[in-house]
Amino acid sequence: MTTLFTNARLINPASGEEGPGWLLVEGTNIRATGRDAPAPMADTVIDCGGKCLAPGIVDIGVKVCEPGERHKESYKTAGIAAAAGGVTTMVTRPDTTPAIDSPETLEFVTRRANEAAPVNVVPMAALTKGREGREMTEIGFLMDAGAIAFTDCDHVVADTKVLARAMTYARSLGALVIAHPQEPILSSGAAATGGKFAALRGLPAVSPMAERMGLDRDIAMVEMTGVKYHADQITCARALPALERAKANGFDVTAGTSIHHLTLNELDVADYRTFFKIKPPLRAEEDRLAIIEAVKTGLIDIISSMHTPQDEESKRLPFEEAASGAVALETLLPAAMQLYHNGYLTLPDLFRAMSLNPARRLGLPNGRLDAGAPADLVLFDPDAPFVMDRFALKSKSKNTPFDGQRMQGKVLATYVAGQAVYRRD
């Protein structure tokens, strides 16, 4: 079977091109695209109405709360939310209860994902057992079971000897290690970024230097072990020179940031609004602008949602005690459109960071509109206005900082392997 998408505004991050054209899907893959040449015949024709057609988002760092906290998010609800947000591949985190640190647990979540989620699910596994930083996991067996990368998420491995052993073993197997660059002692218990705002609000805070110190240590470990390394979230301007030096020295290092750190700053917390409590905490406006520029130049490679569901009981607490995190599978694309409409980034820039680069880093074939690539696609209107209503979200948890905001950008349809998994009514 063939499907022709015609009258589309094609966004191809691999070539950096954007413009009108058509795209032909045969089976589960893209067969051809064209701009000036006449469109071929096809079994099914979809008129895109001049809207944007781009590779589906590959989202690194999605938390699905199975096993242990299914009341916050399941693979079914996360998959439906991802499809509604234009995310065609979820790269899931191992910070569950219990942690995904054994082949048996990994096989369980993989089976659950395949049964319930309408989008692709690629799991990560813990780097150390129980994410406790004491003993490394069975990295080889976990890779055989399907783990695409290894991370302890926000539990930073404080014991450098344990980290060195894990990185050395990962290097021997060609495994990717994803780390959370924070100095763990300085950042422990912090609810805000150090500065005037945190002092006036009386919030326990952490200096941005904690991120730079954590990244400096990790880069030194990369130099020592030669491991493939990805920093999950770079959020401070002070960390960027260290990242630039690491890349200039030829280390196999990439970095990401979250959509929240690109579109919000520390002042959004205002009067202790806990939906804005995330980890790392929101930064100063100067940091936000520096991170946007780093994404534009390619110094920061990846934008992700860092989707972290929390229930009402976890969030409706005093700010210091409230759980960190926000749901973002459905808000990632409209929030990214803020960067486009404000003139910071082009659409190819955004989809390079949200689709192409994460797919490349993980060795996946997605993220392109080239012949032979998987037909994982998102059709969206970048200009469509709406008011975000958190109760309309598909996720089980509704903890979004964008509740009540005027936003632009609606997903019209999402396709995985050429099949529609979401269509807006």
C-alpha positions as CSV (number, residue, x, y, z in Angstrom):
1,M,0.0,0.0,0.0
2,T,1.2,3.5,-0.8
3,T,0.1,6.8,0.8
4,L,0.8,10.2,-0.7
5,F,0.9,13.3,1.5
6,T,0.4,16.2,-0.9
7,N,0.2,20.0,-0.5
8,A,2.5,19.8,2.6
9,R,5.1,22.1,4.0
10,L,8.0,19.7,4.4
11,I,10.4,20.2,7.3
12,N,13.5,18.1,6.8
13,P,16.1,18.6,9.5
14,A,18.7,16.4,7.8
15,S,19.0,18.9,4.9
16,G,17.8,21.9,6.8
17,E,15.2,22.6,4.1
18,E,11.7,23.8,4.5
19,G,9.1,24.3,1.8
20,P,6.1,23.0,-0.1
21,G,6.2,19.5,-1.5
22,W,4.8,16.0,-1.4
23,L,5.9,12.8,0.4
24,L,5.2,9.2,-0.7
25,V,5.0,6.4,1.9
26,E,5.2,2.7,0.8
27,G,4.5,0.2,3.5
28,T,6.3,1.4,6.7
29,N,8.9,3.6,5.1
30,I,9.3,6.8,3.1
31,R,9.7,6.0,-0.6
32,A,10.3,9.5,-2.0
33,T,9.8,13.2,-1.6
34,G,9.5,16.0,-4.1
35,R,9.1,19.7,-4.5
36,D,9.0,20.6,-8.2
37,A,8.4,17.2,-9.7
38,P,4.8,16.1,-10.2
39,A,3.4,13.9,-7.4
40,P,3.1,10.2,-8.2
41,M,0.0,8.1,-8.0
42,A,-0.8,6.4,-4.7
43,D,-3.5,4.1,-3.2
44,T,-4.4,6.8,-0.6
45,V,-3.9,10.6,-0.9
46,I,-3.8,12.9,2.1
47,D,-4.1,16.6,1.5
48,C,-2.1,18.4,4.2
49,G,-3.7,21.7,3.4
50,G,-0.4,23.5,3.4
51,K,0.4,22.5,7.0
52,C,3.8,21.3,8.2
53,L,4.9,17.7,7.8
54,A,8.0,16.7,9.8
55,P,9.7,13.6,11.2
56,G,8.1,12.4,14.4
57,I,9.7,13.6,17.7
58,V,12.2,11.3,19.3
59,D,11.9,12.1,23.0
60,I,14.8,11.1,25.3
61,G,14.0,11.0,29.0
62,V,10.3,10.1,29.2
63,K,9.2,8.7,32.6
64,V,6.5,6.1,32.5
65,C,5.6,5.0,36.0
66,E,5.4,1.3,35.4
67,P,6.2,-0.7,37.5
68,G,5.3,0.7,40.9
69,E,3.3,3.9,40.3
70,R,0.9,3.1,37.6
71,H,-1.6,5.6,39.0
72,K,0.7,8.4,37.8
73,E,1.2,7.2,34.3
74,S,0.9,3.9,32.4
75,Y,2.4,2.9,29.0
76,K,-1.1,3.1,27.6
77,T,-1.7,6.7,28.7
78,A,1.8,7.8,28.0
79,G,1.6,6.4,24.5
80,I,-1.7,8.1,23.8
81,A,-0.3,11.4,25.1
82,A,2.8,11.0,23.0
83,A,0.8,10.4,19.9
84,A,-1.3,13.5,20.6
85,G,1.9,15.4,21.0
86,G,3.6,14.3,17.8
87,V,6.1,12.1,19.7
88,T,6.6,8.9,17.7
89,T,9.4,7.4,19.8
90,M,9.6,7.5,23.6
91,V,13.0,6.8,25.1
92,T,12.0,5.8,28.6
93,R,13.8,6.4,31.9
94,P,14.6,3.7,34.4
95,D,13.8,5.7,37.6
96,T,10.7,3.6,38.4
97,T,9.8,1.7,41.6
98,P,11.7,-0.6,41.5
99,A,14.4,0.7,39.1
100,I,14.8,-1.0,35.8
101,D,18.2,-2.5,36.7
102,S,17.8,-6.2,35.6
103,P,17.0,-8.0,32.4
104,E,13.8,-9.4,34.0
105,T,12.5,-5.9,34.8
106,L,13.5,-4.6,31.4
107,E,11.7,-7.4,29.6
108,F,8.6,-6.7,31.7
109,V,8.4,-3.1,30.7
110,T,9.2,-3.8,27.1
111,R,6.4,-6.3,26.9
112,R,4.0,-3.8,28.6
113,A,5.1,-1.1,26.2
114,N,4.6,-3.3,23.1
115,E,1.1,-4.3,24.3
116,A,-0.2,-0.8,25.3
117,A,1.6,2.0,23.6
118,P,0.7,3.1,20.0
119,V,4.1,4.7,19.5
120,N,7.7,3.3,19.5
121,V,9.1,2.7,23.0
122,V,12.8,2.3,23.5
123,P,13.9,1.7,27.1
124,M,17.0,2.9,29.0
125,A,18.3,0.9,32.0
126,A,19.9,1.9,35.2
127,L,23.7,2.3,35.4
128,T,24.0,1.1,38.9
129,K,21.8,-1.4,40.9
130,G,18.8,0.4,42.4
131,R,20.3,3.6,41.1
132,E,22.2,3.7,44.4
133,G,25.6,4.4,43.0
134,R,27.3,1.4,44.7
135,E,27.5,-1.4,42.2
136,M,27.1,-1.3,38.4
137,T,24.3,-3.2,36.7
138,E,24.8,-6.1,34.2
139,I,25.3,-3.8,31.3
140,G,25.9,-6.5,28.7
141,F,22.9,-8.6,29.7
142,L,20.7,-5.4,29.7
143,M,21.9,-4.5,26.2
144,D,21.0,-8.0,25.1
145,A,17.5,-7.4,26.6
146,G,17.1,-4.2,24.6
147,A,18.5,-1.3,26.7
148,I,19.6,1.5,24.4
149,A,21.4,3.6,27.0
150,F,22.3,3.6,30.7
151,T,21.5,6.2,33.3
152,D,20.8,6.7,37.0
153,C,18.8,9.8,36.1
154,D,18.8,12.4,38.8
155,H,20.6,10.1,41.3
156,V,24.2,11.2,40.5
157,V,26.8,8.6,41.1
158,A,28.9,10.2,43.8
159,D,31.5,7.5,44.1
160,T,33.9,8.2,41.2
161,K,35.5,4.8,41.4
162,V,32.1,3.1,40.8
163,L,31.4,5.5,38.0
164,A,34.9,4.8,36.4
165,R,34.3,1.1,36.5
166,A,30.8,1.4,35.0
167,M,32.0,3.8,32.3
168,T,35.0,1.6,31.4
169,Y,32.7,-1.4,31.1
170,A,30.2,0.5,29.0
171,R,33.1,1.7,26.8
172,S,34.1,-1.9,26.1
173,L,30.6,-2.7,25.0
174,G,30.0,0.5,23.0
175,A,27.2,1.5,25.4
176,L,25.9,5.1,25.8
177,V,26.0,6.5,29.3
178,I,23.6,9.4,30.1
179,A,24.3,11.4,33.1
180,H,22.7,14.3,35.1
181,P,25.4,16.9,35.5
182,Q,25.1,18.2,39.0
183,E,27.4,18.2,42.0
184,P,25.3,16.0,44.3
185,I,26.1,17.5,47.7
186,L,25.6,21.1,46.6
187,S,22.4,20.3,44.8
188,S,20.9,18.1,47.5
189,G,17.5,19.5,48.8
190,A,17.6,22.5,46.4
191,A,14.2,23.8,45.3
192,A,15.4,26.9,43.3
193,T,18.5,28.5,41.7
194,G,20.6,30.5,44.0
195,G,20.2,34.3,43.6
196,K,18.0,37.2,44.7
197,F,14.7,35.6,43.8
198,A,15.4,32.5,45.9
199,A,16.6,34.6,48.8
200,L,13.5,36.8,48.7
201,R,11.3,33.7,48.7
202,G,13.2,31.9,51.4
203,L,13.8,28.8,49.2
204,P,16.7,26.4,49.6
205,A,18.8,27.0,46.5
206,V,21.7,25.7,44.5
207,S,24.3,27.7,42.7
208,P,24.5,27.2,38.9
209,M,28.2,26.3,39.6
210,A,26.9,22.9,40.8
211,E,26.0,22.1,37.2
212,R,29.4,23.2,35.9
213,M,31.2,21.2,38.6
214,G,29.2,18.1,37.8
215,L,29.8,18.4,34.1
216,D,33.6,19.1,34.6
217,R,33.8,15.9,36.6
218,D,31.9,13.8,34.1
219,I,34.0,15.1,31.2
220,A,37.2,14.2,33.1
221,M,35.8,10.7,33.5
222,V,35.0,10.6,29.8
223,E,38.5,11.6,29.0
224,M,39.8,8.8,31.3
225,T,37.5,6.0,30.0
226,G,36.7,7.0,26.4
227,V,33.0,6.2,26.9
228,K,30.1,7.6,24.8
229,Y,28.5,10.2,27.0
230,H,25.4,12.4,26.9
231,A,24.5,15.1,29.5
232,D,20.7,14.9,29.9
233,Q,20.1,18.6,30.8
234,I,22.4,21.5,30.4
235,T,20.6,24.6,31.8
236,C,23.3,27.1,32.8
237,A,25.5,29.4,30.8
238,R,28.4,28.6,33.0
239,A,28.4,25.0,31.9
240,L,28.6,25.8,28.2
241,P,32.4,26.5,28.0
242,A,33.2,23.1,29.5
243,L,30.9,21.4,27.0
244,E,32.5,23.4,24.1
245,R,36.0,22.3,25.2
246,A,35.0,18.7,25.4
247,K,33.6,18.7,21.9
248,A,36.7,20.6,20.6
249,N,38.9,17.9,22.2
250,G,37.1,15.2,20.2
251,F,35.4,13.5,23.0
252,D,32.3,11.5,22.2
253,V,30.1,13.9,24.1
254,T,26.6,15.3,23.4
255,A,24.2,17.3,25.5
256,G,20.5,18.0,25.8
257,T,18.2,20.4,27.5
258,S,14.5,20.4,28.5
259,I,11.8,22.4,26.8
260,H,10.9,23.9,30.2
261,H,14.4,25.4,30.6
262,L,14.1,26.9,27.1
263,T,10.7,28.6,27.6
264,L,10.5,29.4,31.4
265,N,12.7,31.1,33.9
266,E,13.0,31.3,37.7
267,L,10.5,34.1,38.0
268,D,7.7,31.9,36.7
269,V,7.7,30.2,40.1
270,A,6.1,33.5,41.4
271,D,4.3,32.7,44.6
272,Y,5.4,29.2,45.1
273,R,3.6,27.6,42.2
274,T,4.7,23.9,42.5
275,F,3.8,23.0,38.9
276,F,6.9,25.0,38.1
277,K,9.1,23.0,40.4
278,I,11.4,20.9,38.2
279,K,14.9,19.4,38.4
280,P,17.2,21.1,37.8
281,P,15.3,24.2,39.0
282,L,14.3,26.9,36.6
283,R,17.2,29.3,35.9
284,A,17.7,33.0,35.3
285,E,16.6,34.6,32.1
286,E,20.2,35.1,31.0
287,D,20.8,31.4,31.3
288,R,17.6,30.6,29.3
289,L,18.8,32.9,26.4
290,A,22.3,31.3,26.5
291,I,20.9,27.8,26.3
292,I,18.7,28.8,23.3
293,E,21.7,30.2,21.5
294,A,23.6,26.9,22.3
295,V,20.8,24.9,20.7
296,K,20.9,27.2,17.6
297,T,24.6,26.8,17.1
298,G,24.5,23.0,17.7
299,L,26.5,23.1,20.9
300,I,23.5,21.6,22.7
301,D,22.3,18.8,20.5
302,I,18.9,17.6,21.8
303,I,15.6,19.1,23.1
304,S,13.5,16.8,25.2
305,S,10.3,16.9,27.3
306,M,11.7,15.3,30.4
307,H,8.2,14.1,31.0
308,T,7.8,13.5,34.7
309,P,4.2,12.7,35.9
310,Q,3.3,13.6,39.5
311,D,-0.1,13.2,41.1
312,E,-2.0,16.0,42.9
313,E,-0.9,14.7,46.3
314,S,2.7,15.1,45.3
315,K,2.3,18.6,44.0
316,R,-0.2,20.2,46.4
317,L,2.4,20.6,49.2
318,P,4.7,23.5,50.4
319,F,7.2,24.3,47.6
320,E,10.2,22.8,49.4
321,E,8.3,19.5,50.0
322,A,6.5,19.2,46.6
323,A,7.8,16.6,44.1
324,S,9.8,17.9,41.1
325,G,8.7,17.4,37.5
326,A,6.1,18.2,34.9
327,V,4.3,16.3,32.2
328,A,5.3,17.5,28.7
329,L,4.6,14.9,26.0
330,E,1.7,16.9,24.7
331,T,3.2,20.4,25.4
332,L,6.6,19.8,23.9
333,L,5.7,20.8,20.4
334,P,3.5,23.9,21.2
335,A,6.1,25.1,23.7
336,A,8.8,24.7,21.0
337,M,6.7,26.8,18.7
338,Q,7.2,29.7,21.1
339,L,10.9,29.6,20.2
340,Y,9.9,29.6,16.5
341,H,7.4,32.4,16.7
342,N,9.7,34.5,18.8
343,G,12.4,34.2,16.1
344,Y,15.0,32.3,18.1
345,L,15.0,29.0,16.1
346,T,13.7,27.9,12.7
347,L,11.5,24.8,12.3
348,P,14.4,22.8,10.8
349,D,16.5,23.8,13.8
350,L,13.8,22.6,16.2
351,F,13.3,19.3,14.5
352,R,17.0,18.7,14.2
353,A,17.1,18.9,18.0
354,M,13.9,17.1,18.7
355,S,14.0,14.4,16.0
356,L,17.2,14.0,14.0
357,N,19.9,14.4,16.7
358,P,18.3,12.2,19.3
359,A,17.8,9.5,16.7
360,R,21.4,9.8,15.6
361,R,22.8,9.6,19.1
362,L,20.8,6.4,19.8
363,G,21.6,4.8,16.5
364,L,18.0,4.9,15.3
365,P,17.0,5.4,11.6
366,N,14.3,8.0,12.5
367,G,14.3,11.8,12.3
368,R,14.6,12.3,8.5
369,L,12.3,12.8,5.6
370,D,14.6,10.8,3.3
371,A,13.9,7.8,1.1
372,G,14.2,4.6,3.2
373,A,13.6,6.3,6.5
374,P,10.7,5.0,8.7
375,A,7.4,6.7,8.0
376,D,7.2,8.2,11.5
377,L,5.6,11.6,10.8
378,V,3.8,14.5,12.5
379,L,1.4,16.8,10.7
380,F,0.9,20.1,12.6
381,D,-0.2,23.6,12.3
382,P,2.4,25.9,13.9
383,D,0.1,28.9,14.0
384,A,-3.1,27.4,15.5
385,P,-3.8,29.3,18.8
386,F,-5.3,27.7,21.9
387,V,-5.5,28.0,25.6
388,M,-3.8,25.1,27.4
389,D,-6.2,23.2,29.7
390,R,-4.4,20.7,31.8
391,F,-7.6,18.6,32.3
392,A,-7.7,18.0,28.5
393,L,-4.3,16.3,28.5
394,K,-4.2,12.6,27.8
395,S,-1.7,11.9,30.5
396,K,-3.0,10.5,33.8
397,S,-1.2,13.2,35.7
398,K,-2.0,16.8,34.9
399,N,1.0,18.6,36.4
400,T,1.9,21.1,33.6
401,P,3.3,24.5,34.1
402,F,1.6,25.7,31.0
403,D,-1.9,25.4,32.4
404,G,-4.0,28.4,31.3
405,Q,-1.4,29.8,28.9
406,R,-2.1,31.0,25.4
407,M,-0.1,28.8,23.1
408,Q,0.3,28.2,19.3
409,G,0.9,24.9,17.5
410,K,-1.5,22.0,17.2
411,V,-0.7,18.5,16.2
412,L,-3.2,17.5,13.5
413,A,-2.1,13.8,13.0
414,T,0.7,11.5,14.0
415,Y,1.8,8.5,12.0
416,V,4.0,5.5,13.1
417,A,5.3,3.2,10.4
418,G,2.9,4.8,8.0
419,Q,-0.2,4.2,10.1
420,A,-2.2,7.0,11.8
421,V,-2.0,6.7,15.6
422,Y,-3.6,10.0,16.3
423,R,-5.9,12.4,14.4
424,R,-7.3,15.6,15.8
425,D,-11.1,15.6,15.5
